[in-house]
């Protein structure tokens, strides 16, 4: 099992032309740390699992997302292609090797 972390930006729930939306679009983790979260990523048998902290989504902030491990199967027929696809996904997310407690429960 390989473990990684990646930083992600919480969704913006403002109108697209508002001042708040304009300022948060250009936000970085240094300027607005409250608008960013850390995703925990585990790779087990070429299957990517990730867990994000709970955060609000939607226009009126009523729905929550995150807090559970989510499976992302890689549909590739050859094991070498699976390794390549997994590496590309981790590079695209900007994932960094990490160590943390917890892992997804496998049935």
C-alpha positions as a Markdown table, in Angstrom:
| # | Residue | x | y | z |
|---|---|---|---|---|
| 1 | Unk | 0.0 | 0.0 | 0.0 |
| 2 | Unk | 1.3 | 3.4 | -1.0 |
| 3 | Unk | 0.1 | 6.6 | 0.7 |
| 4 | Unk | 0.1 | 10.1 | -0.7 |
| 5 | Unk | -1.4 | 13.5 | 0.1 |
| 6 | Unk | -2.6 | 16.3 | -2.2 |
| 7 | Unk | -3.9 | 19.8 | -1.6 |
| 8 | Unk | -7.2 | 20.7 | -3.1 |
| 9 | Unk | -9.3 | 23.8 | -3.2 |
| 10 | Unk | -12.9 | 23.7 | -1.7 |
| 11 | Unk | -15.6 | 24.7 | -4.2 |
| 12 | Unk | -16.5 | 28.3 | -4.5 |
| 13 | Unk | -20.2 | 29.0 | -3.8 |
| 14 | Unk | -20.4 | 32.6 | -5.1 |
| 15 | Unk | -21.6 | 34.1 | -8.3 |
| 16 | Unk | -19.0 | 34.0 | -11.0 |
| 17 | Unk | -18.6 | 37.7 | -11.4 |
| 18 | Unk | -18.6 | 38.7 | -7.7 |
| 19 | Unk | -15.6 | 40.2 | -6.0 |
| 20 | Unk | -15.4 | 37.3 | -3.6 |
| 21 | Unk | -15.3 | 34.8 | -6.4 |
| 22 | Unk | -12.6 | 36.8 | -8.2 |
| 23 | Unk | -10.4 | 37.0 | -5.2 |
| 24 | Unk | -10.9 | 33.3 | -4.3 |
| 25 | Unk | -10.1 | 32.1 | -7.8 |
| 26 | Unk | -6.6 | 33.5 | -7.4 |
| 27 | Unk | -6.2 | 32.1 | -3.9 |
| 28 | Unk | -3.2 | 30.0 | -2.8 |
| 29 | Unk | -2.8 | 27.9 | 0.3 |
| 30 | Unk | -0.6 | 30.6 | 1.7 |
| 31 | Unk | -3.1 | 33.5 | 1.2 |
| 32 | Unk | -6.3 | 31.6 | 2.1 |
| 33 | Unk | -5.5 | 28.5 | 4.0 |
| 34 | Unk | -9.1 | 28.1 | 5.1 |
| 35 | Unk | -10.2 | 27.5 | 1.5 |
| 36 | Unk | -7.9 | 24.5 | 1.0 |
| 37 | Unk | -7.9 | 21.0 | 2.3 |
| 38 | Unk | -5.7 | 17.9 | 2.2 |
| 39 | Unk | -6.8 | 14.8 | 0.4 |
| 40 | Unk | -5.5 | 11.4 | 1.7 |
| 41 | Unk | -4.7 | 9.0 | -1.1 |
| 42 | Unk | -4.0 | 5.3 | -0.9 |
| 43 | Unk | -3.0 | 3.1 | -3.8 |
| 44 | Unk | -3.8 | -0.6 | -3.2 |
| 45 | Unk | -3.5 | -3.2 | -6.1 |
| 46 | Unk | -3.5 | -0.4 | -8.7 |
| 47 | Unk | -6.7 | 1.0 | -7.3 |
| 48 | Unk | -6.7 | 4.6 | -6.1 |
| 49 | Unk | -8.7 | 5.4 | -2.9 |
| 50 | Unk | -9.0 | 9.0 | -1.6 |
| 51 | Unk | -10.5 | 10.7 | 1.4 |
| 52 | Unk | -11.2 | 14.4 | 1.6 |
| 53 | Unk | -12.2 | 16.3 | 4.8 |
| 54 | Unk | -15.9 | 17.1 | 5.0 |
| 55 | Unk | -16.7 | 20.3 | 3.2 |
| 56 | Unk | -19.8 | 22.1 | 1.9 |
| 57 | Unk | -20.8 | 22.0 | -1.7 |
| 58 | Unk | -23.8 | 23.5 | -3.6 |
| 59 | Unk | -25.1 | 26.9 | -4.0 |
| 60 | Unk | -26.7 | 27.3 | -0.5 |
| 61 | Unk | -24.1 | 25.2 | 1.5 |
| 62 | Unk | -26.6 | 22.5 | 2.5 |
| 63 | Unk | -24.9 | 19.4 | 1.2 |
| 64 | Unk | -21.7 | 18.0 | 2.6 |
| 65 | Unk | -19.1 | 16.0 | 0.8 |
| 66 | Unk | -16.1 | 14.0 | 1.9 |
| 67 | Unk | -15.3 | 12.2 | 5.1 |
| 68 | Unk | -15.3 | 8.7 | 3.6 |
| 69 | Unk | -12.9 | 6.7 | 1.5 |
| 70 | Unk | -13.9 | 6.7 | -2.1 |
| 71 | Unk | -12.7 | 4.1 | -4.6 |
| 72 | Unk | -11.6 | 5.0 | -8.1 |
| 73 | Unk | -11.0 | 1.8 | -10.1 |
| 74 | Unk | -8.6 | 2.0 | -13.1 |
| 75 | Unk | -10.1 | 0.3 | -16.1 |
| 76 | Unk | -7.0 | -0.9 | -17.9 |
| 77 | Unk | -6.6 | -4.5 | -19.2 |
| 78 | Unk | -2.8 | -4.8 | -18.7 |
| 79 | Unk | -1.0 | -4.4 | -15.4 |
| 80 | Unk | 1.7 | -2.2 | -16.9 |
| 81 | Unk | -0.9 | 0.2 | -18.2 |
| 82 | Unk | -2.5 | 0.3 | -14.7 |
| 83 | Unk | 0.9 | 1.3 | -13.2 |
| 84 | Unk | 1.2 | 4.0 | -15.9 |
| 85 | Unk | -2.3 | 5.3 | -15.4 |
| 86 | Unk | -1.9 | 5.4 | -11.6 |
| 87 | Unk | 1.4 | 7.4 | -11.9 |
| 88 | Unk | -0.3 | 9.8 | -14.3 |
| 89 | Unk | -3.2 | 10.4 | -11.9 |
| 90 | Unk | -0.9 | 11.0 | -9.0 |
| 91 | Unk | 1.2 | 13.4 | -11.0 |
| 92 | Unk | -1.9 | 15.3 | -12.2 |
| 93 | Unk | -3.1 | 15.6 | -8.6 |
| 94 | Unk | 0.3 | 16.8 | -7.4 |
| 95 | Unk | 0.4 | 14.0 | -4.9 |
| 96 | Unk | 3.3 | 13.8 | -2.5 |
| 97 | Unk | 4.4 | 10.5 | -0.7 |
| 98 | Unk | 3.3 | 10.7 | 2.9 |
| 99 | Unk | 2.6 | 8.6 | 6.0 |
| 100 | Unk | -0.6 | 8.9 | 7.9 |
| 101 | Unk | -2.9 | 6.8 | 10.1 |
| 102 | Unk | -5.8 | 5.1 | 8.6 |
| 103 | Unk | -6.6 | 3.3 | 5.4 |
| 104 | Unk | -9.7 | 2.2 | 3.5 |
| 105 | Unk | -11.5 | -1.0 | 4.6 |
| 106 | Unk | -11.4 | -3.6 | 1.9 |
| 107 | Unk | -14.1 | -6.2 | 1.7 |
